């Protein structure tokens, strides 16, 4: 009886080791494949773009009591803004988006 328990323990230990090793190998292969698929494109411009529109928009938005931080940037055609709202005021996001 003791011999059967020892064999069972040995088999379980072996299976656990095999599963552990095969799991680690799969993650290494996956991360190696992911790094090969990425392409990096360098974006650069020599012309500086006037950011006064973004700065004016930031000044108007930061005056609202619900807003705790604002980041803004603009191009010739677009204005992009990231607005951080206080935790309590997040319940009223629909109302804030209409502003």
Secondary structure, 3 states (H helix, E strand, C coil): CHHHHHHHHHHHHHHHHHHHHHHHHHHHHHHHHHHHHCCCCCCCCCCCCCCHHHHHHHHHHHCCCCEEEEEEEECCCCEEEEEEECCHHHHHHHHHHCC
